[in-house]
């Protein structure tokens, strides 16, 4: 070849890519983008849709404050549920634990001399019930679904027994400010304490899951418990921790609920809260099989549930249909989980 003849240009990487491989690459990129965005686009679409359907009343400062309050308790419960589901488990008892803890807090708040121990008593009761669940699951090797389903019923009965099946009131509740006050950040803009507590819980949960060895071990147990055990991880201790934490945060939910209402009722308080928490976690991208998920996704999922409830009220949908919509959301969340993880994963 003569020296003055230009060398041929090297073939482009894209030019040699078969069309089928390019389609597979595009599909993988689309799936990766979908996973990174999570349910945030759905939240935005819902907010915009309810803004127009609700007569431009949704995106107001007052209504957004209400949405934040509605999402707060579910965020707290959802954070604990995230830890549990990341290990491949489930906790159906959080609503009942919330009710029992709130009853305990109200009862202690009415006792002279020790009323200041209402919040510690509430948290201790929630953590104690959660640890009992954890002992039965981690050391008794009982299925999480069965244990927490039994706790759901038994703890609900215990909550009713605590108040003699009556509502307990305390109009002078010392910590009521947690549920009814907030911090003024701008003129006319008040951030509720409920939302502040929820954000603190979410940030603390993120730190534990993403910045500590404990978080790595939680993901490892959910990914493959047998491999985690062979790697030297104390699996029963991890399970005991996550169920104890779930109970503790359910107890915190009891504090927030009773602070908002100045009252607690063992029969009604916390009913179906476990379903909202599970829906928030799965909508947020945490897989039922464990080992995959993020706490920020749970926050988005809780906001979606709150936006749905608030928006449906604004557009005049009855509470009966709200239950139907929430049930469909849970089914849709599981279907979305299967799509994200691929058809080969069983939930």
C-alpha positions in Angstrom: 0.0 0.0 0.0 1.5 3.4 -0.9 2.5 5.6 2.0 0.5 8.5 0.8 -2.8 6.6 0.7 -4.9 7.4 3.8 -5.5 4.6 6.3 -9.0 3.3 6.4 -11.0 4.5 9.4 -11.4 2.0 12.2 -14.9 0.5 12.3 -17.3 2.1 14.7 -18.3 0.1 17.8 -22.0 0.9 17.0 -21.6 -0.1 13.4 -20.8 -3.7 14.3 -23.5 -4.0 16.9 -26.2 -6.4 15.7 -29.8 -4.9 15.8 -30.9 -7.6 18.3 -28.0 -6.7 20.7 -28.8 -3.0 20.3 -32.4 -3.6 21.3 -31.3 -5.6 24.3 -29.0 -2.8 25.3 -31.7 -0.2 25.0 -34.1 -2.4 27.0 -31.4 -2.8 29.7 -30.9 1.0 29.8 -34.6 1.6 30.0 -34.9 -0.9 32.9 -32.0 0.8 34.7 -33.5 4.2 34.2 -36.9 3.0 35.5 -35.2 1.5 38.6 -33.3 4.7 39.3 -36.4 6.9 39.0 -38.5 4.5 41.0 -42.0 5.8 41.6 -41.1 9.5 41.6 -42.7 10.1 38.2 -45.9 8.5 39.4 -45.9 10.8 42.5 -45.5 13.9 40.3 -48.2 12.8 37.9 -50.6 12.1 40.7 -50.0 15.5 42.3 -50.5 17.4 39.0 -53.6 15.3 38.2 -55.2 16.0 41.6 -54.3 19.7 41.3 -56.5 20.0 38.2 -59.2 17.5 39.1 -59.5 19.0 42.6 -60.2 22.5 41.5 -56.6 23.7 42.0 -56.8 23.0 45.8 -54.2 20.2 46.0 -50.9 22.2 45.6 -51.6 24.7 48.3 -49.5 25.3 51.4 -52.3 24.2 53.7 -53.1 21.1 51.8 -49.5 20.0 51.3 -49.1 20.4 55.1 -52.0 18.0 55.6 -50.5 15.6 53.1 -47.2 15.7 55.0 -49.0 14.9 58.3 -50.9 12.1 56.6 -47.7 10.6 55.2 -45.6 11.0 58.4 -46.9 8.1 60.4 -46.8 5.8 57.4 -43.2 6.9 56.8 -42.2 5.9 60.3 -44.0 2.5 60.0 -42.7 2.0 56.5 -39.1 2.6 57.6 -39.3 -0.3 60.1 -41.1 -2.4 57.5 -38.3 -1.7 55.0 -35.7 -3.2 57.4 -37.9 -6.3 57.8 -38.7 -6.8 54.1 -35.0 -6.3 53.2 -34.4 -9.5 55.2 -37.1 -11.3 53.2 -39.6 -11.2 56.1 -42.9 -9.4 56.8 -44.4 -7.7 59.8 -48.2 -7.6 59.8 -48.5 -6.5 63.5 -47.3 -2.9 63.2 -50.8 -1.5 63.3 -51.7 -3.4 66.4 -48.4 -2.5 68.1 -49.1 1.1 67.3 -52.5 0.9 69.0 -51.2 -0.9 72.1 -48.3 1.5 72.4 -50.6 4.5 72.1 -52.9 3.1 74.7 -49.9 2.6 77.0 -48.7 6.1 76.5 -52.2 7.6 77.3 -52.6 5.5 80.4 -49.1 6.5 81.7 -49.8 10.1 80.9 -52.8 10.1 83.2 -50.8 8.6 86.2 -49.7 11.3 88.7 -46.0 11.5 89.2 -44.9 9.4 86.2 -46.8 11.1 83.4 -43.5 12.2 81.9 -42.6 8.6 81.2 -45.5 8.3 78.7 -43.2 8.4 75.6 -40.5 6.0 76.9 -43.2 3.6 78.0 -44.8 3.7 74.5 -41.5 3.1 72.8 -40.5 0.4 75.2 -43.8 -1.5 74.8 -43.5 -1.3 71.0 -39.9 -2.5 71.0 -40.7 -5.3 73.5 -43.5 -6.7 71.2 -41.2 -6.4 68.2 -38.4 -8.3 70.0 -40.9 -11.0 71.0 -41.8 -11.4 67.3 -38.1 -11.5 66.5 -37.3 -14.2 69.1 -40.0 -16.4 67.7 -38.8 -15.9 64.1 -35.1 -15.9 64.6 -34.7 -18.5 67.3 -38.0 -20.4 67.1 -37.6 -20.6 63.3 -41.3 -19.8 62.8 -42.5 -18.2 59.6 -42.6 -14.4 59.8 -46.1 -14.3 58.2 -47.6 -16.6 60.8 -45.9 -15.1 63.8 -46.8 -11.5 62.9 -50.3 -12.5 61.8 -50.9 -14.0 65.2 -49.4 -10.9 66.8 -51.7 -8.7 64.8 -54.7 -10.3 66.5 -53.3 -10.9 69.9 -51.8 -7.5 70.3 -55.0 -5.9 69.1 -56.9 -7.8 71.8 -54.2 -6.7 74.4 -54.7 -3.0 73.3 -58.5 -3.3 73.8 -57.9 -5.0 77.2 -55.6 -2.2 78.3 -58.4 0.4 78.0 -61.3 -1.9 79.0 -62.4 -1.6 75.3 -62.9 2.2 75.8 -61.2 5.2 74.3 -58.7 6.8 76.6 -58.6 10.7 76.5 -56.1 13.1 77.9 -56.9 16.8 76.9 -53.8 17.9 78.9 -51.4 15.5 77.0 -47.9 16.9 77.6 -46.5 15.8 74.2 -49.5 16.8 72.1 -47.4 19.5 70.4 -45.7 16.7 68.4 -49.0 16.0 66.6 -50.4 19.5 66.3 -47.6 22.1 66.1 -44.8 22.8 63.8 -41.8 25.0 62.9 -42.5 28.2 61.0 -39.9 28.4 58.2 -41.5 31.2 56.1 -44.4 33.5 56.6 -47.5 31.3 56.3 -45.4 28.1 56.0 -45.3 25.8 59.0 -43.5 22.4 58.8 -45.4 20.0 61.1 -43.4 18.2 63.8 -44.9 15.0 62.5 -43.1 15.5 59.2 -39.9 16.5 60.9 -39.9 13.3 63.0 -40.6 11.3 59.9 -37.7 12.9 58.0 -35.3 12.2 60.9 -36.4 8.5 60.9 -35.9 8.3 57.2 -32.4 9.9 57.3 -31.3 7.7 60.3 -32.6 4.6 58.5 -30.7 5.6 55.4 -27.5 6.0 57.4 -27.8 2.6 59.0 -28.6 0.8 55.8 -26.0 2.5 53.6 -23.2 3.7 55.9 -22.8 0.9 58.5 -21.7 -2.7 58.6 -25.0 -3.6 60.1 -26.8 -2.3 56.9 -24.5 -4.4 54.7 -25.4 -7.5 56.8 -29.1 -6.7 56.6 -28.9 -6.7 52.8 -26.8 -9.8 52.8 -29.3 -11.7 54.9 -32.1 -10.7 52.6 -30.0 -11.6 49.5 -29.1 -15.1 50.7 -29.4 -16.1 54.4 -27.5 -19.3 53.9 -24.5 -17.5 52.3 -24.6 -14.8 54.9 -24.4 -17.5 57.6 -21.4 -19.1 55.9 -19.8 -15.6 55.7 -19.9 -15.4 59.5 -23.0 -13.2 59.9 -25.1 -13.9 62.9 -28.4 -14.2 61.0 -30.7 -14.6 64.1 -29.2 -11.5 65.7 -29.9 -9.5 62.5 -33.5 -10.8 62.4 -33.9 -9.9 66.1 -32.7 -6.4 65.4 -35.0 -5.7 62.4 -38.2 -6.9 64.2 -37.2 -5.1 67.3 -36.7 -1.9 65.3 -40.0 -2.4 63.5 -41.7 -2.7 66.9 -39.9 0.4 68.2 -40.9 2.5 65.2 -44.5 1.2 65.5 -44.3 2.4 69.1 -43.1 5.8 67.8 -46.1 5.8 65.5 -48.2 5.3 68.6 -46.6 8.4 70.1 -47.4 10.4 67.0 -50.9 9.1 66.6 -51.9 9.7 70.3 -50.2 13.2 70.2 -52.4 14.1 67.2 -55.6 12.8 68.6 -55.1 13.4 72.4 -56.6 9.9 72.6 -56.2 6.2 71.8 -58.6 3.4 71.1 -57.5 -0.2 71.1 -60.2 -1.3 68.6 -59.9 1.3 65.8 -56.5 3.0 66.1 -53.9 1.6 63.6 -56.4 -0.5 61.6 -55.0 -1.4 58.2 -51.8 0.6 58.9 -49.8 -2.4 58.1 -51.2 -2.6 54.6 -50.3 1.1 54.0 -46.8 0.4 55.3 -46.3 -2.6 53.1 -47.7 -0.8 50.1 -45.3 2.1 50.7 -42.3 -0.2 50.9 -43.1 -2.2 47.8 -44.0 0.9 45.8 -40.7 2.3 46.8 -38.8 -0.5 45.1 -38.0 -2.9 48.0 -38.5 -6.5 46.8 -40.6 -9.0 48.7 -37.8 -11.6 48.2 -35.4 -9.4 50.2 -31.9 -7.9 49.6 -33.1 -5.1 47.2 -34.5 -1.8 48.1 -33.9 1.7 49.5 -35.4 3.8 52.3 -35.8 6.8 50.0 -38.1 4.7 47.8 -40.2 4.0 50.9 -40.5 7.7 51.5 -41.8 8.2 47.9 -44.2 5.2 48.4 -45.6 6.7 51.6 -46.1 10.0 49.9 -48.0 8.3 47.0 -50.3 6.6 49.5 -50.9 10.0 51.3 -51.4 11.8 48.0 -53.9 9.2 46.9 -55.9 9.4 50.1 -55.9 13.2 50.1 -56.5 13.6 46.4 -59.4 11.2 46.3 -61.1 13.2 49.1 -60.6 16.4 47.3 -62.3 15.1 44.1 -65.2 13.7 46.2 -64.5 10.0 46.1 -66.1 8.1 49.0 -64.1 6.3 51.6 -65.4 2.9 50.3 -63.7 3.5 47.0 -60.6 4.7 48.7 -60.2 1.2 50.2 -60.7 -0.3 46.8 -58.1 2.0 45.2 -55.6 1.3 48.0 -56.1 -2.5 47.6 -55.5 -2.1 43.8 -52.4 -0.1 44.6 -51.0 -2.9 46.7 -51.7 -5.5 43.9 -50.1 -3.1 41.4 -47.1 -2.7 43.7 -46.5 -6.4 43.7 -46.9 -6.6 39.9 -44.4 -3.8 39.6 -42.0 -5.6 41.8 -42.2 -8.7 39.6 -41.6 -6.6 36.5 -38.6 -4.8 38.1 -37.0 -8.1 39.2 -37.8 -10.0 36.0 -40.2 -12.8 35.4 -37.8 -15.4 36.9 -38.2 -14.1 40.4 -41.0 -15.5 42.5 -42.6 -13.4 45.2 
